Amino acid sequence: MRRFKYLLTSEFKLALTAIPIQVIAIIQPTILFLLMSAILVKPTFDMNIRMNDEPFTKDLVQAMQTIGSPIGETYINPILITDNMEANFQQIIRVENRDDHAVAIQDFGYIDSNLLKNYRNRLTAAGLTIWNRDLGNTAIEVNEIPLLPSDVPFGVYFGMGLLPTAVFIAAIFTGSVLTGQDF
C-alpha cells in the first residue's frame, strides 16, 4: 500500500509540472471548435437564381423562402441575379420553358459531392412545395409539431461531438509529457 501511495503522489507531482501542456490540451479543442463551426456550420444556403420572364421563377423564389424548420431558420436564401452579373458562382438556377413546361436547371461550379447533394435537395424541396400547393385539397399535408420552442443550433451538436476529442487530446498530450518526464 505504501508503494501505491508513493506512486500516486509522484504522479500528482509530475502532473503539476505539465500544467502548460494541460492548458494547451484544453484550449486547443476550443479554438478548433470555434474555427470549424465558423467555417462549416451554415444551416441556410445561398442559392443564386437567374431572373427571367418565366412566371415559374417567381413561384420558385416564393417556395424557397418558405422551406425551413417551423421553429428555426429557413434552409434557403434565394439570391436573384441578372444576366449582366458576373457568372463565377458555385451554383446558379435558371428556369426555362421546354415543351410548355417550366424546368429548373441547376448549374454547378467546382463544389464537392456533399454540397452538391445539399443544393439539389433544397431545389427538390422547393419543387415539391410548389407541386403540393398546386394539388390543392388532394395534397398530402404534413403537420410538424416541434418538441422544443426553438431549434437547437447545429453548433451545439458539433461542440458536443468535439468534447470527446478534447478529452482524448488532453489525455494524449498529458500522457506523452508525463511518460517523457519519467524517462
BELMOZI-V656902 format. One record per pair of residues at least 4 apart in sequence whose ideal C-beta (glycine too) atoms are under 7 Angstrom apart, sorted by the first residue. I is the first residue (numbers start at 1). J is the second residue. D is the distance in whole Angstrom. If there is no record, write none. Layout:
{{I J D} {I J D}}
//
This chain:
{{1 5 7} {2 6 7} {3 7 6} {4 8 6} {5 9 6} {6 10 6} {7 11 6} {8 12 7} {9 13 6} {10 14 6} {11 15 6} {12 16 7} {14 18 7} {14 178 5} {14 181 6} {15 178 7} {17 181 6} {18 22 6} {18 174 6} {18 177 5} {18 178 6} {19 23 6} {20 24 6} {21 25 6} {21 173 5} {21 174 6} {21 177 5} {22 26 7} {22 170 7} {22 174 6} {23 27 6} {24 28 6} {24 173 7} {25 169 6} {25 170 4} {25 173 4} {25 174 6} {26 30 7} {26 170 6} {27 31 6} {28 32 6} {28 169 6} {29 33 6} {29 162 6} {29 165 6} {29 166 3} {29 169 6} {30 34 7} {31 35 6} {32 36 6} {32 162 7} {33 37 6} {33 159 6} {33 162 5} {34 38 6} {35 39 6} {36 40 5} {37 41 5} {37 155 5} {37 158 5} {41 154 5} {41 155 5} {41 158 6} {43 73 5} {43 75 7} {43 154 6} {44 73 5} {44 74 6} {44 75 6} {44 76 7} {44 77 5} {45 75 7} {45 76 6} {45 77 7} {45 118 6} {45 119 7} {45 122 6} {46 77 5} {46 79 5} {47 64 7} {47 76 5} {47 77 7} {47 78 6} {47 79 7} {47 91 6} {47 93 6} {47 119 7} {47 122 7} {48 79 5} {48 81 5} {48 89 5} {48 91 6} {48 92 5} {48 93 7} {49 57 7} {49 60 7} {49 61 6} {49 78 5} {49 79 7} {49 80 6} {49 81 7} {49 93 5} {50 81 6} {50 83 7} {50 92 6} {50 93 7} {50 94 4} {51 57 6} {51 80 5} {51 81 7} {51 82 6} {52 57 6} {52 94 7} {52 95 6} {54 95 5} {54 97 6} {54 102 6} {55 59 7} {56 60 6} {56 95 5} {56 102 3} {57 61 7} {57 95 5} {58 62 6} {59 63 6} {59 130 6} {60 64 6} {60 95 6} {60 104 6} {60 126 6} {60 130 7} {61 65 7} {61 78 5} {61 80 7} {63 67 7} {63 126 4} {63 129 4} {63 130 5} {64 76 4} {64 78 4} {64 126 5} {65 74 7} {65 78 6} {66 129 6} {67 74 6} {67 75 5} {67 76 5} {67 122 7} {67 125 5} {67 126 6} {67 129 6} {68 72 7} {68 73 6} {68 74 4} {68 75 5} {69 73 7} {69 151 5} {70 144 5} {70 146 6} {71 146 4} {71 148 7} {71 149 7} {71 150 5} {71 151 5} {72 150 7} {72 151 3} {75 122 6} {76 122 5} {76 126 7} {81 85 5} {87 92 7} {89 109 6} {90 108 7} {90 109 5} {90 111 5} {91 106 6} {91 108 5} {91 109 7} {91 119 5} {92 107 5} {93 104 6} {93 105 7} {93 106 5} {93 123 7} {94 105 5} {95 102 6} {95 103 7} {95 104 5} {96 103 5} {96 105 6} {97 102 6} {98 103 5} {104 123 6} {104 127 7} {106 119 7} {106 120 7} {106 123 6} {108 116 6} {111 115 4} {111 116 6} {112 116 7} {113 117 6} {114 118 7} {115 119 6} {116 120 6} {117 121 6} {118 122 7} {119 123 7} {120 124 6} {121 125 6} {122 126 7} {123 127 6} {124 128 6} {125 129 6} {126 130 7} {127 131 6} {128 132 6} {129 133 6} {130 134 6} {131 135 7} {132 139 5} {132 140 7} {135 139 4} {148 152 7} {152 156 5} {154 158 6} {155 159 6} {156 160 6} {157 161 6} {158 162 6} {162 166 6} {163 167 7} {164 168 6} {165 169 6} {166 170 6} {167 171 6} {168 172 6} {169 173 6} {170 174 6} {171 175 6} {172 176 6} {173 177 6} {174 178 6} {175 179 6} {176 180 6} {177 181 6} {178 182 7}}
//
